[in-house]
Every structure is written in C-alpha cells, then in structure tokens.
Amino acid sequence: MTVTVQNVAQPHIIIENINLWYGEKQALKNISMEIPRNSVTALIGPSSCGKSTFIRYLKRMNDLFKNCRIEGKVLIEILAGSGD
C-alpha cells in the first residue's frame, strides 16, 4: 500500500515508516503519511492490500496477536483545551 498526501499545511497525525509482520509475512511496508487537522481521510485500495491492517494498527488492535511485530511511529498532536 502506497500513500501520498500533498499540500499538508499543519499535520495533526504523522505516520512514519510503519512496517508490520505477522510472523514471517510482512503485511505493511514503509507506510508514511501526514493527516491534516480538520480533514477527512479515506483509505482506498484493492482487496488484501493492508487497509484493515493499517486501521487495526492505528487502533492498537494488533497488540492482541502473539506473532505480530511492528516498527515505525505515529505522532498525534493533542491540542490543549481552553480549560473551561
């Protein structure tokens, strides 16, 4: 799965070099993208290209699988509230 996002002014979520394996099988390879603040993002691709695996990764659901190995990082900007 190759992801390209252009014209990202102020990214809210930054995904860097995600690689994920189930045992010896690599399910995600070098996924990097930036998701801008206040935007809608869609993952589109053919069957079995890694869309659901990527969403499970973001939700940390792959942590439940014994033979799942993950490399890379996700940075999420958390904006402080007004305190009201």
GUMINU-938198 format. One record per residue (C-alpha): residue number from 1; x negated, y, z. Coordinates in steps of 0.25 Angstrom, whole numbers. Layout:
residues N
+-----+-------+-------+-------+
| num |     X |     Y |     Z |
+-----+-------+-------+-------+
| NUM |     X |     Y |     Z |
...
+-----+-------+-------+-------+
***
This chain:
residues 84
+-----+-------+-------+-------+
| num |     X |     Y |     Z |
+-----+-------+-------+-------+
|   1 |     0 |     0 |     0 |
|   2 |    -6 |    13 |    -4 |
|   3 |     0 |    26 |     2 |
|   4 |    -3 |    40 |    -3 |
|   5 |     3 |    53 |     3 |
|   6 |     0 |    66 |    -3 |
|   7 |     1 |    80 |     2 |
|   8 |     1 |    77 |    17 |
|   9 |     1 |    90 |    24 |
|  10 |     2 |    87 |    38 |
|  11 |     2 |    72 |    41 |
|  12 |     9 |    66 |    52 |
|  13 |     5 |    52 |    51 |
|  14 |    -9 |    48 |    45 |
|  15 |   -11 |    33 |    42 |
|  16 |   -26 |    30 |    39 |
|  17 |   -31 |    17 |    33 |
|  18 |   -21 |     7 |    38 |
|  19 |   -25 |    -8 |    36 |
|  20 |   -17 |   -19 |    41 |
|  21 |   -19 |   -34 |    41 |
|  22 |   -10 |   -46 |    45 |
|  23 |   -21 |   -56 |    47 |
|  24 |   -30 |   -56 |    35 |
|  25 |   -19 |   -50 |    26 |
|  26 |   -20 |   -35 |    24 |
|  27 |    -6 |   -28 |    24 |
|  28 |   -10 |   -13 |    23 |
|  29 |   -23 |    -8 |    17 |
|  30 |   -29 |     6 |    19 |
|  31 |   -15 |    13 |    21 |
|  32 |   -17 |    28 |    23 |
|  33 |    -7 |    39 |    23 |
|  34 |    -2 |    52 |    29 |
|  35 |    12 |    55 |    32 |
|  36 |    16 |    69 |    33 |
|  37 |    24 |    75 |    44 |
|  38 |    39 |    76 |    42 |
|  39 |    39 |    67 |    30 |
|  40 |    46 |    55 |    25 |
|  41 |    36 |    44 |    20 |
|  42 |    40 |    31 |    13 |
|  43 |    32 |    18 |    10 |
|  44 |    35 |    13 |    -4 |
|  45 |    29 |     1 |   -10 |
|  46 |    31 |   -13 |   -15 |
|  47 |    35 |   -25 |    -6 |
|  48 |    24 |   -30 |     3 |
|  49 |    14 |   -18 |     1 |
|  50 |    14 |   -15 |    16 |
|  51 |    25 |    -5 |    18 |
|  52 |    31 |   -12 |    30 |
|  53 |    18 |   -16 |    36 |
|  54 |    13 |    -1 |    36 |
|  55 |    26 |     3 |    43 |
|  56 |    24 |    -8 |    53 |
|  57 |    10 |    -3 |    55 |
|  58 |    15 |    11 |    58 |
|  59 |    25 |     5 |    68 |
|  60 |    14 |    -4 |    74 |
|  61 |    23 |   -16 |    72 |
|  62 |    10 |   -23 |    66 |
|  63 |     5 |   -23 |    80 |
|  64 |    14 |   -35 |    83 |
|  65 |     7 |   -44 |    73 |
|  66 |    -5 |   -52 |    78 |
|  67 |   -14 |   -52 |    66 |
|  68 |   -11 |   -38 |    61 |
|  69 |   -24 |   -29 |    60 |
|  70 |   -23 |   -14 |    58 |
|  71 |   -33 |    -4 |    54 |
|  72 |   -31 |    11 |    52 |
|  73 |   -24 |    22 |    59 |
|  74 |   -11 |    30 |    59 |
|  75 |   -11 |    45 |    65 |
|  76 |     2 |    50 |    69 |
|  77 |     3 |    65 |    73 |
|  78 |    12 |    67 |    84 |
|  79 |    18 |    81 |    86 |
|  80 |    20 |    87 |   100 |
|  81 |    34 |    91 |   103 |
|  82 |    38 |   105 |   108 |
|  83 |    39 |   100 |   122 |
|  84 |    54 |   104 |   123 |
+-----+-------+-------+-------+
***
